[in-house]
């Protein structure tokens, strides 16, 4: 009995490790395809070909393209939260966020994917990572998050940064005669916690 009880968990750990490695390979392939073809034009078939999987195999990891996009965006949110934690102040966190968001096409594509995800694990993961990124922004900026009003301020700052990233990415911010640094300084001046 003792040997069988030990072998089953070991086999399960190996299966879980293999599954996690396959999921990671799929996400890395999806990121390459998104960089090459654009996140909005990402297809499960293209990702499967890039990863060396049969197209049907991807459905064991992601129900559809929307779930895959949300998983990529959740990874981007984790990167964003980590980067903002060490940025120092709202201006630093804002600059880091703007830089990362300006180059993360998956975030924009994921916003369109949210209604299609159906409230499953991918959407919950995305929402959890979004909350962690908002908390990192709040902490880095010295913005309190102990009341609904102050939480609103953090969401407003995050929304402003996301909008600025979109404008910067499309060249519209420059066309309007503004620099990212100028806009972040204004945000810092309006929301800085003194």
C-alpha positions, 0 to 999 in steps of 0.5 A: 500500500505504501508504494502505490500511495507514493507512486500516484502523487509522483505520477500526478506531479509529473503530469502536472509539470508536463501540462504546465510546461505545455501551457507555457510553450503555448503562451510563448508561441502565442506571444511570438505570433501576436508580436508578428501578426498582431494580437487581434489577428491571433488564431489558435491554429496559428499558435498551434503551428508555432508551438508544434501542437495539433490545433485540437490540442490547444483546446485542452488548455484554452477554450477559445482565442479569447481565453488565450488572449486573457492569459497573455494579458494576465501575464502582462499585468503580472509584469506590470505590477512587478515593474511598478512596485520598484518604480518609486512614486506615482511619476515613476510607476506611471512612466513604467506603466506607460512604457509597458502598456504602449508595447503590450498589444495583448492588453488592448486585444484582451479588453475585446476578449473579456465579454467572450470569455464567459466568466471562466477561469481565464477571466477570473485570472485576468481580474485577479491580476488586474486587481494586483496591478491596481494595488501595485499602482496604488502602493507605488504612487502612495495612493491610499486604497482604504476607501471607495473614493481612493480606490476610484482615484487609483482606477482613474489613474490607471485608466488615464495611463491606459488611454495615454498608452493607446494615444502614444502607441498610435502616435496621436499623443505626439500629434496632439503636441504632448509628451508622455512625460508631460502627461505623467507629470500632470497625473502626478500633480493631480493625484500625488499623495502628500 
